Structures are given as C-alpha cells and as structure tokens.
Amino acid sequence: MMIKSLCLAILVILPCAASALTVDQAYAAIPHQRTPFNTDASRLSRGQAEALQQLFELSDRGTVLRVDALQGLQRADASHVRAVVRDYAALLEALRQLRPTQQTRAATELVAQAVQQQQRFFETKLQAGNGGSRLDAVFTADVHQSSQKLRQAYSLLMAAFPDETARNRQAFFDHLCALDFL
C-alpha cells in the first residue's frame, strides 16, 4: 500500500508529458476558483479524507489535461493534442489504482468514467481532424455525458458528507466543476 501511495504521489507531482501547464495556470485559464481540499481540517475519518485528497489531486491533473488539450485544439496543434491524449491514459490508470472508501467509491468511479469520456472526446476530434481540417472544440455527447457524471459525483459526495466543513464542501464543487467542460 505504501508503494502504491508513493507512485500515486509521484504521478500527481510530476507534470504530464505533454503539458507545461501547472494546476494553478489551468484553473486561471478556465477561469475558475480553486479551493484545495484540506485533510487537516476535515471532519471525515482519516481514510475518507485521504481518499478524497487523492481523488481531487487526480481531478486537478485532469483539469490540466482538459485545458491543455482544448488549447491545442484552438491552435489546431494535432501533435500536441495527441500527446495530451496519451497522458490521459496515465491519469485513468492512476484513477483505477485509487482505493476509495465505501462512501467515496461511486463518486470515484463516476470521475474515472467522466475522464475517460473526455479522453474519447479528444480522440474523436483528432480522428475528425485528419486530412487537414481544423480541429475545433465543438462539444459532443461524450462531453455532455462526462458533465453529467461529474455532477452526479458531486451530488454523491455532498450527500455522503453533509457534516464536512464548508470549505471542504466548496472544494468538492471547485475540483469537479473545474474538471467539467460545461
């Protein structure tokens, strides 16, 4: 378990191969308020707080990827978007490696599904862009379904943790909303 936590920490700390954006830069580009989840101030059990901390660190990586890929689409830079799509695979693997608590499991699964749909959106844009046509950011059913899953995850967390601090409940919203396209 300690080695898995260390590997997850390294993945979160290291920048994605394709992205030079930091988490703060990604939030600023959206723009969106960032309220980090505070495990020390949490009223949750240690296991629940750590599970949420890990989930939100990975959702921040997803936000970086989403913003970076959208910027690549705006520049019609297919090679950059392709590199970001490869980084999504590492993020999805890290999400699969998480060990959520009973109360965070469903939300964690929804976030992973949402991220996978975002990856599929960018893959589809790359495929449609072959042949010299401009890559655009017209949203698809994958984007809308991803958004629905992130909203569901937020609702689940709010229902599961009604006594959590107001600041951390704001963090639930900020992390998942920043990850959302819509």
N, C-alpha and C positions, 0 to 999 in steps of 0.2 A: 504494500500500500504506500509506503514512504517513497519508493522509487517512482511509482505512478504519479504521485503528487509532485515530485520533483520534475518529472518530464512535462507535466501539465504546466507547471510554473515556468519552465524554460520556454515552452511554446508561447505562452502568453507574453512573456517579457521580450522575446526576440521579435523583431519586425517581420512581417510577411515578406517573402522573397520579392514579390512584385511591387510592394508598396513602400514608399518613402514617407507616407503619412503617419503621424502619431495619432493616438486616440483623441487628444485634445484638438488637433488640426481637423480630424474628421468631424467631430462634433461642431466645431466652428464653421466648417464648410456647409453644414446642413441648413441653417444653424439650429442648434438645439442645446438646451440647458443640460449640464451633466451633473448629476448628483451621485457620487460614488456610494456604493453600499458599505456601511460601516459595521463590521463584525463586532467590534469592541462595544458599540453602543446598542447592539441588537438585544432584544428580549427573547430571542429564539434560543433553542438548545445549540450547543456548540456545533453539532453535526449539521443541523439545519442551516445555521449561519454560514458555515464553511461551504456547504453545497451551493447556497445562493451566491456566495462570493465567487466561486469558481464559474458558475453559470454566467454571471454578469461580466466577469473578465473575458470569457469567450464571446459573449454577445458584443462586447466592445471591439473585439478583433473582427467580428462580423460586420460591425458598423464601418470599420476602417476599410474592409474589403468592398463593401457595397459602395461607399463614397468613391473609393479609388477606381472601381470598375465603371461607375457612372461617369466619372471624369474622363476615363479612357474612351467611353462611348462618345462623349461630347467632342473629343478630339479626333474621333474616328481612328483611334490607335488600336487596331485589332491585335497586334502582338502584345501590347500591354494588357488588354482585357483577357487575352488567352493566359497570360501569366497569373493574373489575379484569379481566374477560374481554377487554375491548378492549386493556388493557395486555399481555395475553398475546400478542397479535398482534405487537407491537413486540419482545417478547422472542424470539419464534420467528424473526422476521426477523433479529435480531442473531445468533442461533444459526446461521442459514443463511449469514450473512456470514463466519463464522469460517473460517479457513484452517488446518484441522488438519494435523498431520504424518501420515505413513503410520501411525505407531504410535497416534495418538490419533483417527484418522478414525472407526473403527467405534464407539468409545465416544461420541464427539461426536454421531454420528447417532442412537444409542440415546437419549441425553439429549434431543435435539430431539424425537424421537418420543414420549418419555415426557411431555415438557412439553405437546406437542400433545394427548395423551390427557387430561392434567389440564385443559386448556382445554375440551375436549369434555365432560368431567365437569361442569364448572360451567355450560356452556351447556345441557346436559341438565337440570340442576337448575333453571335459570331457566325453561326451557320447561315443566317439570312444575309449577312454582310459579305459573304463570299461572292466574288465576281465584280468587286469594285464598288458595290453600292454602299452608301454612307450608313454607318452604324448609328442607330438612333435609340432613344430611351423610351419609346412608346411602350407603355406597360401592358402586360399580358395577364391571362388568367393565373399564371404562376405567381405573379406579384400580388394579385388580389387575394389569392388563397394563402400566401405567406402572411399577408397582413392580418387576415382573419385568425390564423394560428397564433400570431404574436398577441393579438387582442385576447384570445382565449387564455393564453398562458398568463397574461397579466391578471385577468379575472380570477383564474385559479389561485394565483399567489395572494391576491387580495383577500379571497375567501378563506384560504388556508391560514393566513397570518393576520387576523384582524387586530391583534394586540401589539403588533410590531410598531416601532417608533414611527412617527410621522415622516421623519427624514428618510428612513429606510423604505417606507412605503412609496415615497416620492422617487426613490432610486429604482424601485420596481418599474414605475412608469417610464422614467427617463431612459433607462437601459433598453427596455423593449421598444419604446417609441423611436428611439434613435436608430435601432436596427431595422425598423419598418420603412418601406419605401413611401407609404401613403400617409 
